[in-house]
């Protein structure tokens, strides 16, 4: 998930990846895996109470993973966060890709 990936590869850029077919010395992952993980998206979550959170995540992360990343930035428990767009309330087990959440998209952040 993105949480583990962000902790290990915060400053990793596309140019600093190892050669084709080699192993990454940090975690032993192949460079193909790392190249697939570089294309992260940024989601903007606004609670309209003065808090706007920008979160980097992967399209294959679930809404539950996104809530955990938001909780880490805001200090609010992930169980108390509700994400929605207009009247569509997002469910925790569905991925961002399935909801067609793209880079730079804004979501509404509510507290239960």
TORTORRO-722692 format. One record per residue (C-alpha): residue number from 1; x negated, y negated, z; residue in one letter. Coordinates in steps of 0.5 Angstrom, whole numbers, plus 500, padded with zeros to 3 digits. Layout:
N
<site><i>NUM</i><x>X</x><y>Y</y><z>Z</z><aa>A</aa></site>
...
//
This chain:
112
<site><i>1</i><x>500</x><y>500</y><z>500</z><aa>X</aa></site>
<site><i>2</i><x>498</x><y>493</y><z>499</z><aa>X</aa></site>
<site><i>3</i><x>497</x><y>492</y><z>507</z><aa>X</aa></site>
<site><i>4</i><x>491</x><y>497</y><z>507</z><aa>X</aa></site>
<site><i>5</i><x>488</x><y>494</y><z>500</z><aa>X</aa></site>
<site><i>6</i><x>488</x><y>487</y><z>502</z><aa>X</aa></site>
<site><i>7</i><x>484</x><y>489</y><z>508</z><aa>X</aa></site>
<site><i>8</i><x>479</x><y>492</y><z>504</z><aa>X</aa></site>
<site><i>9</i><x>479</x><y>488</y><z>498</z><aa>X</aa></site>
<site><i>10</i><x>480</x><y>481</y><z>500</z><aa>X</aa></site>
<site><i>11</i><x>475</x><y>478</y><z>496</z><aa>X</aa></site>
<site><i>12</i><x>474</x><y>483</y><z>490</z><aa>X</aa></site>
<site><i>13</i><x>475</x><y>480</y><z>483</z><aa>X</aa></site>
<site><i>14</i><x>475</x><y>484</y><z>477</z><aa>X</aa></site>
<site><i>15</i><x>468</x><y>482</y><z>475</z><aa>X</aa></site>
<site><i>16</i><x>465</x><y>485</y><z>481</z><aa>X</aa></site>
<site><i>17</i><x>468</x><y>492</y><z>480</z><aa>X</aa></site>
<site><i>18</i><x>463</x><y>498</y><z>479</z><aa>X</aa></site>
<site><i>19</i><x>461</x><y>501</y><z>472</z><aa>X</aa></site>
<site><i>20</i><x>466</x><y>505</y><z>468</z><aa>X</aa></site>
<site><i>21</i><x>467</x><y>512</y><z>471</z><aa>X</aa></site>
<site><i>22</i><x>463</x><y>510</y><z>477</z><aa>X</aa></site>
<site><i>23</i><x>465</x><y>511</y><z>484</z><aa>X</aa></site>
<site><i>24</i><x>466</x><y>505</y><z>489</z><aa>X</aa></site>
<site><i>25</i><x>462</x><y>506</y><z>495</z><aa>X</aa></site>
<site><i>26</i><x>467</x><y>502</y><z>500</z><aa>X</aa></site>
<site><i>27</i><x>472</x><y>508</y><z>500</z><aa>X</aa></site>
<site><i>28</i><x>470</x><y>513</y><z>494</z><aa>X</aa></site>
<site><i>29</i><x>475</x><y>511</y><z>490</z><aa>X</aa></site>
<site><i>30</i><x>474</x><y>511</y><z>482</z><aa>X</aa></site>
<site><i>31</i><x>474</x><y>504</y><z>479</z><aa>X</aa></site>
<site><i>32</i><x>480</x><y>506</y><z>475</z><aa>X</aa></site>
<site><i>33</i><x>484</x><y>506</y><z>481</z><aa>X</aa></site>
<site><i>34</i><x>481</x><y>499</y><z>483</z><aa>X</aa></site>
<site><i>35</i><x>483</x><y>496</y><z>476</z><aa>X</aa></site>
<site><i>36</i><x>490</x><y>498</y><z>477</z><aa>X</aa></site>
<site><i>37</i><x>490</x><y>495</y><z>484</z><aa>X</aa></site>
<site><i>38</i><x>487</x><y>488</y><z>481</z><aa>X</aa></site>
<site><i>39</i><x>494</x><y>486</y><z>478</z><aa>X</aa></site>
<site><i>40</i><x>497</x><y>483</y><z>484</z><aa>X</aa></site>
<site><i>41</i><x>503</x><y>478</y><z>484</z><aa>X</aa></site>
<site><i>42</i><x>505</x><y>473</y><z>489</z><aa>X</aa></site>
<site><i>43</i><x>512</x><y>472</y><z>492</z><aa>X</aa></site>
<site><i>44</i><x>514</x><y>466</y><z>495</z><aa>X</aa></site>
<site><i>45</i><x>519</x><y>467</y><z>501</z><aa>X</aa></site>
<site><i>46</i><x>523</x><y>460</y><z>503</z><aa>X</aa></site>
<site><i>47</i><x>527</x><y>460</y><z>510</z><aa>X</aa></site>
<site><i>48</i><x>530</x><y>453</y><z>508</z><aa>X</aa></site>
<site><i>49</i><x>528</x><y>451</y><z>515</z><aa>X</aa></site>
<site><i>50</i><x>521</x><y>449</y><z>514</z><aa>X</aa></site>
<site><i>51</i><x>517</x><y>455</y><z>513</z><aa>X</aa></site>
<site><i>52</i><x>515</x><y>457</y><z>506</z><aa>X</aa></site>
<site><i>53</i><x>510</x><y>464</y><z>506</z><aa>X</aa></site>
<site><i>54</i><x>506</x><y>466</y><z>500</z><aa>X</aa></site>
<site><i>55</i><x>505</x><y>473</y><z>500</z><aa>X</aa></site>
<site><i>56</i><x>500</x><y>477</y><z>495</z><aa>X</aa></site>
<site><i>57</i><x>503</x><y>484</y><z>494</z><aa>X</aa></site>
<site><i>58</i><x>503</x><y>489</y><z>488</z><aa>X</aa></site>
<site><i>59</i><x>509</x><y>491</y><z>484</z><aa>X</aa></site>
<site><i>60</i><x>509</x><y>498</y><z>486</z><aa>X</aa></site>
<site><i>61</i><x>510</x><y>496</y><z>494</z><aa>X</aa></site>
<site><i>62</i><x>517</x><y>497</y><z>497</z><aa>X</aa></site>
<site><i>63</i><x>521</x><y>491</y><z>500</z><aa>X</aa></site>
<site><i>64</i><x>519</x><y>494</y><z>507</z><aa>X</aa></site>
<site><i>65</i><x>512</x><y>493</y><z>505</z><aa>X</aa></site>
<site><i>66</i><x>513</x><y>486</y><z>503</z><aa>X</aa></site>
<site><i>67</i><x>517</x><y>485</y><z>510</z><aa>X</aa></site>
<site><i>68</i><x>511</x><y>487</y><z>514</z><aa>X</aa></site>
<site><i>69</i><x>506</x><y>482</y><z>510</z><aa>X</aa></site>
<site><i>70</i><x>511</x><y>477</y><z>511</z><aa>X</aa></site>
<site><i>71</i><x>511</x><y>479</y><z>519</z><aa>X</aa></site>
<site><i>72</i><x>504</x><y>479</y><z>519</z><aa>X</aa></site>
<site><i>73</i><x>503</x><y>471</y><z>516</z><aa>X</aa></site>
<site><i>74</i><x>509</x><y>469</y><z>520</z><aa>X</aa></site>
<site><i>75</i><x>509</x><y>472</y><z>527</z><aa>X</aa></site>
<site><i>76</i><x>516</x><y>475</y><z>526</z><aa>X</aa></site>
<site><i>77</i><x>518</x><y>482</y><z>527</z><aa>X</aa></site>
<site><i>78</i><x>519</x><y>486</y><z>520</z><aa>X</aa></site>
<site><i>79</i><x>525</x><y>489</y><z>523</z><aa>X</aa></site>
<site><i>80</i><x>528</x><y>482</y><z>524</z><aa>X</aa></site>
<site><i>81</i><x>527</x><y>479</y><z>516</z><aa>X</aa></site>
<site><i>82</i><x>532</x><y>480</y><z>511</z><aa>X</aa></site>
<site><i>83</i><x>530</x><y>478</y><z>504</z><aa>X</aa></site>
<site><i>84</i><x>535</x><y>476</y><z>499</z><aa>X</aa></site>
<site><i>85</i><x>536</x><y>473</y><z>492</z><aa>X</aa></site>
<site><i>86</i><x>543</x><y>469</y><z>491</z><aa>X</aa></site>
<site><i>87</i><x>548</x><y>475</y><z>494</z><aa>X</aa></site>
<site><i>88</i><x>543</x><y>481</y><z>493</z><aa>X</aa></site>
<site><i>89</i><x>540</x><y>483</y><z>499</z><aa>X</aa></site>
<site><i>90</i><x>534</x><y>487</y><z>498</z><aa>X</aa></site>
<site><i>91</i><x>533</x><y>494</y><z>501</z><aa>X</aa></site>
<site><i>92</i><x>527</x><y>496</y><z>504</z><aa>X</aa></site>
<site><i>93</i><x>526</x><y>503</y><z>500</z><aa>X</aa></site>
<site><i>94</i><x>526</x><y>500</y><z>493</z><aa>X</aa></site>
<site><i>95</i><x>520</x><y>497</y><z>490</z><aa>X</aa></site>
<site><i>96</i><x>519</x><y>490</y><z>487</z><aa>X</aa></site>
<site><i>97</i><x>518</x><y>493</y><z>480</z><aa>X</aa></site>
<site><i>98</i><x>525</x><y>496</y><z>481</z><aa>X</aa></site>
<site><i>99</i><x>528</x><y>489</y><z>483</z><aa>X</aa></site>
<site><i>100</i><x>524</x><y>486</y><z>477</z><aa>X</aa></site>
<site><i>101</i><x>521</x><y>481</y><z>482</z><aa>X</aa></site>
<site><i>102</i><x>515</x><y>478</y><z>478</z><aa>X</aa></site>
<site><i>103</i><x>509</x><y>473</y><z>479</z><aa>X</aa></site>
<site><i>104</i><x>511</x><y>467</y><z>483</z><aa>X</aa></site>
<site><i>105</i><x>518</x><y>469</y><z>484</z><aa>X</aa></site>
<site><i>106</i><x>522</x><y>466</y><z>490</z><aa>X</aa></site>
<site><i>107</i><x>526</x><y>470</y><z>495</z><aa>X</aa></site>
<site><i>108</i><x>530</x><y>467</y><z>500</z><aa>X</aa></site>
<site><i>109</i><x>528</x><y>469</y><z>507</z><aa>X</aa></site>
<site><i>110</i><x>533</x><y>470</y><z>513</z><aa>X</aa></site>
<site><i>111</i><x>532</x><y>472</y><z>520</z><aa>X</aa></site>
<site><i>112</i><x>537</x><y>477</y><z>523</z><aa>X</aa></site>
//
